[in-house]
């Protein structure tokens, strides 16, 4: 059974809402989200920050996309730890958490994405974070890994392509 933290971009790609995502990446995200619903555990925060972000970027009540249905599943199963587990986060400023493991990396990190790291770090099993469409995580994963927070890049070819486009003067970093 897989226990994971899911970045919102995985859900958006599964919904077909990321125009630059390759068909292969969409298929990977669709398959992994469906597998997680069948036999995995999603880890969220107890303040519903992640779940609210999911809801703000999807239409779980009437949407028919795989991402919409995944959010609907998460909402329906949030009180069932065999499907959805929650960890308590301490937010001392907006998007600043005591549980963020690296104070040097924190100011460089996208503020809304810090909650995913804090959740993965705080959970006793240190579940990996699924990342599919945000290439900045390529710069951040080594520092996170040093603190026991692992990032699984689901769509390496896509994420490397995004990185080259966003940072044409930089070499694409190594992946875990």
Secondary structure as GFF3:
##gff-version 3
##sequence-region A 1 176
A	DSSP	beta_strand	3	6	.	.	.	ID=ss1
A	DSSP	alpha_helix	8	14	.	.	.	ID=ss2
A	DSSP	alpha_helix	23	39	.	.	.	ID=ss3
A	DSSP	beta_strand	41	45	.	.	.	ID=ss4
A	DSSP	alpha_helix	49	57	.	.	.	ID=ss5
A	DSSP	alpha_helix	66	77	.	.	.	ID=ss6
A	DSSP	beta_strand	84	87	.	.	.	ID=ss7
A	DSSP	beta_strand	91	93	.	.	.	ID=ss8
A	DSSP	beta_strand	96	97	.	.	.	ID=ss9
A	DSSP	alpha_helix	103	106	.	.	.	ID=ss10
A	DSSP	three_ten_helix	111	113	.	.	.	ID=ss11
A	DSSP	alpha_helix	114	122	.	.	.	ID=ss12
A	DSSP	beta_strand	128	131	.	.	.	ID=ss13
A	DSSP	alpha_helix	137	145	.	.	.	ID=ss14
A	DSSP	beta_strand	151	153	.	.	.	ID=ss15
A	DSSP	alpha_helix	156	166	.	.	.	ID=ss16
###
